Amino acid sequence: MDAGMKNAQVKNLDGSNLAIEPGAVLLMELQGLKTRVKTEFLGMDRGRWIMVRTPAKLGASPGLTRDDAITVRFLKGENLLCGFNTTYLSSIPRPSPLTFLDFPSKYVEMNLRRAQRLDCFLPATLVSDGHEWSGLILNISAGGCMFVVNQQQPTNGLAPGSEVFALYRLPGNDEELFARGTVRNISEFRGRPSLGLSFEELTDEARESVNNFINDLSEFSA
């Protein structure tokens, strides 16, 4: 078993607990048509049906028949993948093309975070495209970190997908560690820009140092 699968947390949950934000993007795998389409969640009558916008790719008449099998997946937050099996109920073309799915009796949640990430407080520097930002790493794993930029520094030029280079030191390690990463999301933490980074390249020394640091923290936070 690889580390990613070992650290993934899978939960089988009762359908009565299913919660989807209005406007959430759903990926529907239509078994009978052997195709995948994206759609938008619009609402539900708990225990009876789920309503989505009929995908434009399928047209107002989606070509499905009642009880056709459909697998639905969607992302909740940054790391939680949710999915369930359902069946097609019906569609209406007006006033807006809508599709109704049977409400699932159960669903699955899987934590996609590949490695244990723990809170910390590490001064760090972020470099991208000739620009430099100072700030703090507030949580870290061998797979990524959350970097909070000092308040006085604008983050113009940084966006999801941007390549960045993080420089930081761990307690007890005098050498500066280096990691190449990608910005996954940008939010705000106590009025400061907060960047979720995934590490794309980490030296063996840096990875070992991070894992040792996390193991030491885990002993105190257990």
C-alpha positions, 0 to 999 in steps of 0.5 A: 500500500502506498503512502497516499492510499494509507493516509487517505481517510474513507468514510461510508456515510448514511445518505440522510447526512448528505450536504451539497452547497448550492451551485457546487459542480458535480461530475456525473458518470452516465453508465448507459451513455458511457460518458462523463458530464459536468453539471450544477447542483441546484437543490434536493428534497431529502430522501426523495430527489436531487435536482441538477441543471441538465448538462448543455452537452446532453441538451434539453432531452438528455437521452436517459431513461428512468433508472439509468445508473449514474455515479456522482462525484464532487469536491467539498473544500480543498481535500474532501472528495464525495461520491454516490451512486444513483439513478435517473428519474426525469427531466423537464425542458422548461422554464429551464432544463432540469434533471432529477436524480434519485436521492442516494441511501449512502455516500462516500467521503475520501480525504485526498490529503496525501500526508499528515499536516500539522500546525506550526509557526515557521518564518519562510520566504516565497519566491516566484517570477522574480518576486519575493514574499516573506511570511509564515508557514502555519501548517506543513507536511511532506506534501505541502503547506499553508503560507501566510504572507506578511500583511504589508506585501501585495500578492499581485502575480500569484494565482492558483497554478503559479509555480513558487519556491519556498525557503524555510528552516525547521527548528534544530536545523541550521540549513535553509530548506528548499521546495518547489511547489504550486499554488493550489488556492488563495484565501485569507487568514486574519486579514492576510493573504493565505496560500495553500501550496503543494510541494512538487519537488522536495529534496530527500533531505528536506522530506526527511527533515519535514517528516521528522519534524512532524513526528516530533510534533505528533508526540506532543499533540497526541 
